[in-house]
Amino acid sequence: MSLSEARFHDLVDTLQQTIEDAFDDTDLDVDLENSGGVLTVRFENGSQLIFSRQAPLRQLWLAARSGGFHFDYDEDQGGWMCDSSDEMLGEMLVRICREQAGVDIEFELD
């Protein structure tokens, strides 16, 4: 079953706020910018994570140093799953933050 556009936007809004809150709850020096549905996280070392919503595809895209990833919302799993690896977004973010910025952050996304 396909997500309605309204549900898609609600899910992405909630997700982006949860990601912002996870970073705010740390003592990391990160710059967070949320503009036009795009959330950018800039780490102290200059690397970035960019989360963008792709409404026509009902996908969330993540750009990181290690590449670009596309996520579909999986109703059965109750979270965002990478369409190429079946890795859940929360798991991937923990790994990417460790690889890219050398920090351990827990994300309660799924």
Beta strands, then each sheet from edge to edge (+ up, - down):
strand 1: 31-35
strand 2: 38-42
strand 3: 48-54
strand 4: 59-64
strand 5: 67-74
strand 6: 79-82
sheet 1: 1+ 2- 3+ 4- 5+ 6-
end
